[in-house]
């Protein structure tokens, strides 16, 4: 069902992601920017698809930062395709939106969600995304989550 690839921790691509993330955190510390991100919550049989990236120890939803001029929904659909090879055009609806301070930046996150009839095949590239798995909301809340994901899940109770 889920294919998880594990590449060497020192692969050049994973080293690049970790280095770029460290550089971004330093930049955020200096500049204190406002960032906007979009995330996708895929639910199936009461389980949520979570991911973990190579550069962060927290679990998240597929997603990322919005590009200049891009809508939140378009960013969510793009990130889902880039990170997991999935296309869900027109299936997502707005589920949560919030702003918080995280990693020395003011981060506005939007969660788009849908419920699927069957668990889709998920492609994990092993470079940026190193793990993907289905968890109940309770199982997810027991994991170290990005703050926006934790708030989203708690808002669904």
N, C-alpha and C positions, 0 to 999 in steps of 0.2 A: 504494500500500500504506500508507505513512505520510503523513499530511497534516500538514505543519508550517506553522503560521501565524506570521507575524512582524508584530507590532504595533510601533508607534512606541515607542522606548525611553522616551519621556517620557509615555506614556499614563498617565492618572490611576491606573488599577488597578496597573500595574507600579510606579509611584512609591510607591503605598501598600504593596505587598509589600516593596519595598526599605527603606522607612522603618520598617515594622513589624519586619523582620528586624534592622535596626540597633538599634532600641529593645530587642528581645529580647536581643541580644548584650550590650548595656549592662547590662540587668537580670541576665543570667546572670553577668556579671563581678562584680556587687555581691553577689548572693545565692548563687552557686555551687550551684544546685539539682541534684536528681536528676531526670532526664527519662526517659520511656519511649516508644519509638517502634516502629512496625511497618512493615515493608517487604515488597514483593512482587517475587519473582524469577520472571519469565515466560520460559521457554525454548522455543525452536522451532528445529528443524534445527540444533542446536548453537550457537544464538545467543541472547543475553540482551537483553531490552528495557531500555534505559537511558533516563533522562530528565535534563534539566537545567532548573532553575528560573530565573526572572527575577532572583532575589535572591542567588544563590550561583553561583560559577564552577565548582563541583565537580559531577561527574556522579553520579547516584544511581539508585536504583530508585524506582518509584512507592511512596509511603508518607508517613508523617508521625507526629505525636504521637498518643498514645492520649488519648481524652477520659475524664473522671472516670467510673468505673464500667464502662468499656468493656473488653472482653477484647482481647487482642492480635490474635486472628484477626478479630474484628469490625472493629477499627481498620484492619487490612490491607485487608479487603474494602471498607470505606467509602472509604478513601483511593484505592483503585484506581478506584472509581466516580467520585469527585470529580475526580481528576486526569486520567483518561483515558476516562471514560465506559464502563468495562468492568465487567461483572458475572461473577464466577466462584464463586458460592456452592458450597461443599462440595468444591472442586477443589484447595484449597491444603493442603500439609502442611509441618510445621515443618522448617526446613533449617539454621538457625543462630541462636544466641542468645549475646550477649556484652555486656560492660560496659566502657566506656573513658571517659577524660576527653577531652572535645572541646568547643571553644568555651566554656571556663570552666564547664562543667557535667559532671556524671557522667551519661553517656548510656547507657542500656540499650536495645539494639536487638534486635529479633527479625525474622528473615527467613523468610518463608513462600514456598514455591515450588511450581510446577507446570510440566509440560511439555505444550505444546499441539501438536496435529496440524497446524494451519495458522496462519500469522501473521494475527492478527485486525486489523481496522480499528482504528486508534488515533486518538482525538480529542485534539488538543493545543489548549488554549484560548488560548495566546499571552499570557496574563496571568501566571498562576503558573507553569505549565509552558510553556517556550518551544521545547523540542526533545525529540524522542523518536526513538530509532533502535535497530536490532538490531546487536549486536556479539558476536564470539566472546569467550570468557573472556580470551584473550591480548590481543585488541584493547582490551577494557575495562581490563585492568590497565595498559595503556600510557597511559590517560587519567588526568587528575586526578580521583580518586574520593573520596567520603566514606570515612573510615577504616573504618566498619563494613562497607561494600560490599567494600572491598579485603580485609578479613579473611575475609569470607564466601567470596569467590572463591578466595582462597588455601587455604581449608579444603577446597575441592572437589577440589584436585589430588591 
